[in-house]
Every structure is written in C-alpha cells, then in structure tokens.
C-alpha cells in the first residue's frame, strides 16, 4: 500500500492543492511504503521511523528486506537523507543496488542496535554515503530556522 492509499484523512486527495503533501506528510501514511532502487527493483519497505526527540527531525527510516510473512526478514536503519520521495509512483527510491543492500549492516527485530551510539551512526552514514547525522547539529539547525532538506532533494552517493 502506498501513501495515497493509506491517507484516511484526505491529505493527498487532490481536492486541496495547497494541502500538506509532498513537502509535509503524515508519518502513518508512509509506513509500509515500498522502497525501490534506481534500477527499478523493489528493495524493501518502510517499517518504522526513528525520530530525534530533541530536534523533531527524522534520523532514520527502518526498512525490511527479504523474508516471508515477517520470518527471516532483515531490518536496516537507512539515513533519512538516503531516501528520495517519488511522487509520480507514490514510493521512495534509494540509490543502492540490491547486492549492496544485502551486504549492508542490518539487524533482526529482536536485536536493535544502539542508534544513538556515534560510532554506529558514523558507520551507517559512511555505508550509505550520506552526511553523518548529528542530533546537536540537527537541533542547532532547527533553532536557527534553517530548513532540513526534504526527502525529494536527497543526493546520497550511488553504489
């Protein structure tokens, strides 16, 4: 199901052209959205968002990949800036090959990493080629009024 289909409040119905999407979107409508790579292969779907509670910014999207009916699936914390919203196809895209994602650092649902650990965070950002996430920098940006770039303007490195 994509974000348009999950929109039970009419945010994206088109009758209100000044509505919130796609610059501002309901988090619940984005859960379970498909993620594709630039080669057009489905590489997972969004299972969760990790929010920086100081700044209010999305730090990571947690993707699931593989498995069947939740069995054997691998979870990946992907930096928010590695994702791009594809409003034409109502999904997210990510500049990563299927093979690279299969080798990415992941975890299972019963053993989540400490995502606040700076070493863990640095390794994830390095893997996906995104600028390191910093709660301090994010909070400073929020307080200075500097807008966070939207997912549609992501420039993550390709693999």
Secondary structure as UniProt FT lines:
FT   TURN            3..6
FT   TURN            8..9
FT   TURN            11..12
FT   TURN            17..18
FT   TURN            21..23
FT   HELIX           27..30
FT   TURN            31..32
FT   STRAND          34..37
FT   TURN            38..39
FT   STRAND          42..51
FT   TURN            53..55
FT   STRAND          58..65
FT   TURN            69..70
FT   STRAND          74..79
FT   HELIX           80..82
FT   STRAND          83..86
FT   TURN            87..90
FT   STRAND          91..94
FT   HELIX           98..102
FT   TURN            109..110
FT   TURN            115..116
FT   HELIX           118..128
FT   HELIX           135..144
FT   HELIX           151..153
//
